[in-house]
Amino acid sequence: MQQLAFLAAYIVFFVFIHSLTAARFFKEKAYQFIEPGTYRFLYTVVSGVTVLPILYLWLLGRSDSPLLYRIGFPLVLISFAMIAVGLILILKSLILIDPLSYLGVKQVLG
């Protein structure tokens, strides 16, 4: 129970930090000290680092969680098809945008 409360509190912390650093007023203030490309890169790094404990705690607690539902045969095919479509859409979006630019890596490297 204590681990679940900590996970919930950390998720609230993550959402607050993520929303604050994505806010226009915060970015405009930060641009007074660093370049927008550098800010984008730092935002990506901070977001990635702060989400890691959430993933760790979620994976750690999965073995203790009860099974909520089981998907039967016909529906499991639909589920896999939806996952496949989602992965295809992610790959198509990565082709359309430049991932290194989106993450801020190109701006930092010049």
GUKENU-786699 format. One record per residue: z, y, x of N, C-alpha, C in turn; residue in three letters. Coordinates in steps of 0.1 Angstrom, whole numbers, plus 5000, padded with zeros to 4 digits. Atoms other than C-alpha are relative to their C-alpha. Layout:
<rs>
ZYXZYXZYXala
...
</rs>
This chain:
<rs>
500049885008500050005000500050135009met
499949884991500950245028498650025007gln
501349984994497550175045499050064990gln
500949955010495750245012500350154998leu
499749855001497650585009499550085011ala
500549934988496750675044498550015000phe
501550005001493050585038499650114990leu
500349895010493050805006500250145006ala
499749874994494651095025499050045010ala
501049974990492251065053498650034994tyr
501349975007489251055029500050154995ile
499949865005490551385014499950095012val
500149924988490951525049498550015005phe
501450014996487351415058499150094991phe
500849925010485851565026500350155002val
499649864998487751895032499350055013phe
500649964987486551925069498550004998ile
501450015002483051815060499450114991his
500449905009482752055031500250145006ser
499849874993484252345051499050035010leu
501049974989481952305081498650014995thr
501349995005478952275058499850134992ala
500049885008479852595039499350115008ala
500849894994477552895045500950105008arg
499149904994480453135053500549955014phe
499550064988481752895079499050005011phe
501250014990478352845096499750145005lys
500349864995477753225097501050055010glu
498949964991481053275114499849935013lys
500250084987480352995139498850055007ala
501249964993476853135146500350135009tyr
499649894991478653435162500449955013gln
499550064987479953205189499049905006phe
501050104995477252935192498750014993ile
501450005006473552885185500049914988glu
500150095012472552735151499749855004pro
500350134996471052435169501249925006gly
498850064995474252365188501049974990thr
499150025011476252405157499649884992tyr
500550125008474052145139500449875008arg
499750114992474551905168501549974999phe
498650015001478351965168500549954986leu
499750045014478451925130499849854999tyr
500350145001476751595133501049915007thr
499050084992479051465161501350004993val
498650005006482251575143499949924987val
500150085012481051425110500049855003ser
500050144996480251095128501349955005gly
498750044994483551085147501049994989val
499050005011485651175116499849894990thr
500250115010484050905094500349875006val
499850134994484650625119501449944996leu
498850065005488350585109500049954986pro
500250055014487350555073499449875000ile
500750134999484950275081500949895006leu
499150104994487550105103501049954990tyr
499050045009490250115077499449934988leu
500650075011487850005050499749865004trp
500350144995486649705070501349925002leu
498750074997490249625080500649954987leu
499350045012491449615044499149914991gly
500950085008488449425030500549864997arg
499650135002489949085036501249984990ser
498950005009493049175015499650034986asp
500549955013490949304986499649884991ser
500550115009490449074955498550024997pro
501450005004486948984945499950064986leu
500149935013485949224917499049934991leu
501050065008482749054905499149915009tyr
501050094993480148794914498750024993arg
501349985006476448854909499349864999ile
500650135003474648554893498550005005gly
501450024994471148424902499050104996phe
501149905002468748644883500350145005pro
499649864996470648964890500050025015leu
499949984986471048894927498650035006val
501349964995467248914931499750144998leu
500149865003467249254914500850085010ile
499249934990470049364937499450015014ser
500750004987468149254968498850095000phe
501249925002465049424955500450155001ala
499549865000467049754950500450045014met
499649984986468449724986498750025008ile
501249994993464949664999499350144998ala
500649875003463549974981500850115006val
499249894993466450184994499750015015gly
500350004985465750075030498650065003leu
501449954998462050145026500050164998ile
499949865002462850495012500750075012leu
499449944988465150565042499150005011ile
500950004989462550455067498850104997leu
501149905003459850675049500550145003lys
499549864998462150975050500250025015ser
499949984985462750915088498750035006leu
501349974995459050915093499650144997ile
500449865004458651245074500750115007leu
499349904992461351425092500249955014ile
499750044987462151425128501549985002asp
498650035000465551255131500850075011pro
499449934989466351415165500250144997leu
499949865004465751755151501050024989ser
499050005011467751685119501449995005tyr
498650014994470751575140500450115010leu
499749894990470451875163499849975014gly
500250054986469651675194498950085007val
501149924994466351855200500450145004lys
499649864998467852195197501050015012gln
499050004989470652115222499249975013val
500750044988468251955247498950105004leu
501049904997465752245244498749964996gly
</rs>
